[in-house]
Amino acid sequence: MTDQLEFDWPGTAAPTPPKRTDYQAMPERRKLEQELRTNSGKHFDLRITNNVSSLMSWRPGRNGDPPQFKLHHMFLRAEPGVREALSQWIRQPRAKASGSVINRFIRQHMHLIETKQPQAPSIRTQGRFHDLAAVYAEVNRAHFGGKVDAPITWGRMAASTRRRSIQFGSYTHGQRVIRIHPLLDQEFVPAYFVRYIVFHEMLHAVMGIGEDDRGRRSIHSPEFRRREKAYPDYERAKAWADDKAHFRQLLLPLRNPGLLEKILGFLGIQGREKP
């Protein structure tokens, strides 16, 4: 078996066993390993983890080492039917019947998955030409009654120099963070355009993710579009973004290492990463 298949599930807040628990030394692990080896006819090392995302995976053996089967510690309490499904999955990773049993078991034991604390984002608001903190405060006061509470920062720089589009801003719902593309911190970029991009992302923070009339995930709902078009500088900002000359000028730093490093250095951004 050469495939590495994983069942990925989001964690939920709940009490969990201590992080330093030595699962490998537990008699339950050795007993489960022997049972799975016998029933599957495969020789492998069973590793028990406290992972929060990859709850079940198979890694082929390398350099003479046996394959490694990783399971979340919840499987130590699996009943016979689930253990048999694990054995079947080892023999036939794509078997739907065993996958269905395993998925059901995981759903019933989600409370054992430790919550992974998100890493606090690095906040940089002062640019060379545009101060995001000041823009945010102005837009918040004028259009949202000062009620939006989502940190704003200059984003990261993507590595590609062959761009046909730019994502001017983004809003991460999980972190509730607004990021603005650092290429907008250039002298020729008008303040009204930066304000519009900030407004657009703040509107995402206010409205969240909805559903359309077919029940599908909708980020830009009809109500979102209505409120966006009601923004006083909407038409002017859209016209500026649609000007191809402005797009080419925005990309100049990507072809001018000195100018790009000047922008990144001022914003405290090291290297190029995903915005």
Secondary structure, 3 states (H helix, E strand, C coil): CCCCCEEECCCCCCCCCCCCCCHHHCHHHHHHHHHHHHHHCCCCEEEEECCCCEEEEEECCCCCCCCEEEEEHHHHHCCHHHHHHHHHHHHCCCCHHHHHHHHHHHHHCHHHCCCCCCCCCCCCCECCCCEHHHHHHHHHHHHCCCCCCCCEEECCCCCCCCCCCCCCEEEECCCCEEEECHHHCCCCCCHHHHHHHHHHHHHHHHHCCEECCCCCEECCCHHHHHHHHCCCCHHHHHHHHHCHHHHHHHHHHHHCHHHHHHHHHHHCCCCCCCC
